[in-house]
Amino acid sequence: MRTLLLDNTFFPVRVITWKKAMILWFTGRAEIVDVYDEINIRSPNDSFKLPKILRLFTKDLSRKQVKFNRFNVFFRDRFMCQYCGHKGLVRELTLDHVIPQSRGGKANWQNIVTACHPCNTKKGNRLLKETRMKLLHKPVSPAWTPQLILKLKDGDPEEWWGWFPILDKKLA
């Protein structure tokens, strides 16, 4: 079983193991917000409900910037080609430089978009105005924290999904 960890402002930080959750609680670094009613952790002398949601007493100081990588670009673009709107699986998608590298384009959030193979091939190393293609959405740096989203799974408690208003459960 897993536990959703919140910081002192109730902002989701990460998903942790039940063992790590118990250590944080026993050492006085966190409080229990919600428990799994049906699961008890037993010791020789005591019995405890397993924490479902735990809140730290301190602010989480982990990295707030989203790592620039292939999967996070696909996630930002909702696994959809930014030229034709085709939704696909990771293996069906590619990354495209809006301004091609051969023309000085950089590999960053503002210049990389998700593209299907046909659109990426059609665009090639040309600029948008040369191809008469248009972007569905302007590429920007994301405002979410992917380390949370990537660790949520179908079997996790329904209550957790409410902590992530930008997340579409079908994509996780």
C-alpha positions, 0 to 999 in steps of 0.5 A: 500500500502507498501513502500520499504525502502533503507538505504543511500547506496541503500541497501534494509532494509525492507518493511514498511507501507505507513504511516511509509513511510510518517512519515520518509519523513515528518520528513526529515529522508528519501527521495523519490526514486520512487512513485505510480503514481496512488495513492495520499495521501491528507490532507486538504491543500495538496496532495502527491504521495505515496512513492513506494521506500524510501531512508534513509539518514543514514545507517541501523544498524539493525541485518545483521546476518540471524536468524537460524530457520526452515523456513530460513534453508528451504529457504537457501536450496531452499525448496529442499531435500539436499540428493535426490533433491526433491522440496517440500512444508514446510509441506513435508520437515524436518530438518536433522542433517548431524552429528546426535546430538547423535554423537555430532552434533550441531544445526547450519547452518553448520550441519542442512539441508533440507531433505524429510521424506524418506531421513531423515528416511533412514539416521536416526542417522547415518553418511553420510559415513555409509549410502552412501548418499551424500549432494547436497550442503555443508550447510553454513551460508546464506549471505542474509537478510531474513527479506526483502525476507519474506515480499515481496508479489506477489502484490508488485511492479515489480520494487522491485524484481530487488533489490533482485538478489538472490531471486526467485520470485516463492519462496516468 
